[in-house]
Amino acid sequence: MAHAPEPTDLRGALRRREEFLAQVPSWYRGEAHFAATNVFCLAILWLALRGISRPAWWDFAMIPVAFLYANYFEWRLHRGPLHHRTRFSILYDRHTLQHHASFQHDSMAIRDLRELRMVLFPLPALFVAALLDLPLLVAVGRLVSPNAGRIFFGVAFGYYLLYEWCHLAYHMPESSWMGGNPVTRWLRTTHTRHHDPKRMLRKNFNVTFPIFDALMGTLEK
């Protein structure tokens, strides 16, 4: 059973954010967290893609397939464990009880880079994502070709980094280059609606591009 985060008013959300921020270790730096996310993700992608040799057209056909798979996985994970208690309760606790309680539709922007601890995934999560995608590399590699497997993995795991960039952009101040560009403003709309406590369990579960929200009837523009 899902539970809406408390409190739900603007002043309460900011107070809740201060409470979580007080628990952030003094050594934490949001910019270092984001930089490390990029470095580790790009290193894993380089290791996976460097083995591609003379790919054929059917290898590149894996790009849209992998992208749609990743977009569905994002939608399903967000609609499920991130907003409903399961045996993986840490996902629910971090996302619903911490992230949504701190950033609501009328208080989306971070005010301090240390608040990125409440926006970005913990670093171990990217290695878990890579391990989850690894069987797909092997399976597609055997069913299609080794090149196709590597390309599928590259797109599916690269989607993780895309998610982090998009999600961070939506929570940056609109006065910043990352939060104020036209693409961010366009994509931020649906995510902002999702942060409304009245909508978060029903609408706009895609964070990057609302493909499966549109397909599954959960898109609210």
PECOR-V235290 format. One record per pair of residues at least 6 apart in sequence whose C-alpha atoms are under 8 Angstrom apart, sorted by the first residue. I is the first residue (numbers start at 0). J is the second residue. Records with the same first field share a line. If there is no record, write none. Layout:
I = J  J
//
This chain:
0 = 83  84
1 = 82  83  84
2 = 83
3 = 95  96  196
4 = 95  96  97  99  100  196
5 = 11  12  96  100
6 = 12  15  100
7 = 100  103  196
9 = 103  105  106
12 = 100  101  102  103  106
13 = 101  102  106
15 = 100  101
16 = 100  101  102
19 = 97
20 = 113  114
23 = 113  116
27 = 113
28 = 112  113
29 = 112  113  114  115  116
30 = 112
32 = 115  116  119  122
33 = 119
35 = 122
36 = 122  125  160
37 = 160
40 = 125  157  160
43 = 129
44 = 153  156  157
47 = 149  152  153
48 = 149  150  153
50 = 146  149
51 = 145  146  149  150
52 = 146
54 = 146  147
57 = 147
58 = 143  144  146  147  150
59 = 147  150
61 = 147  150  151
62 = 150  151  154
64 = 151
65 = 151  152  154  155
66 = 154  155  158
68 = 155
69 = 155  158
70 = 205  207  208  210  211
71 = 211
73 = 204  205  206
74 = 204  205  206  211  212
75 = 204
77 = 204  205
78 = 200  201  204
80 = 87  88  90  91
81 = 90  91  94  95
82 = 91  94  95  200
83 = 91
84 = 91
85 = 91
93 = 117
97 = 117
98 = 117  118
99 = 194
102 = 108  194
103 = 191  194  195  196
104 = 191  192  193  194  195
107 = 169  170  171  191
108 = 169  170  171  172  173
109 = 115  170  171  172
110 = 172
115 = 167
118 = 166  167  170
119 = 163  166  167
120 = 163
125 = 159
128 = 156  159
129 = 156
132 = 152  155  156
133 = 152
135 = 148  151  152
136 = 148  149  151  152
137 = 145  148
138 = 148
139 = 145  147  148  151
140 = 146  147  148  149
141 = 148
161 = 207
162 = 206  207
165 = 183  206  207
166 = 206  207
168 = 177  178  183
169 = 178  183  184  186  187  190  191
170 = 178
171 = 177  178
172 = 178  179
173 = 179
177 = 183
178 = 184
186 = 207  208
188 = 220
189 = 203  218  219  220
190 = 203  204  205  206
192 = 198  199  202  203  219  220
193 = 199  202  203  204
201 = 217
202 = 212  217  218  219
203 = 209  212  217  218  219
204 = 212  217  218
205 = 211  212
209 = 218
212 = 218
//
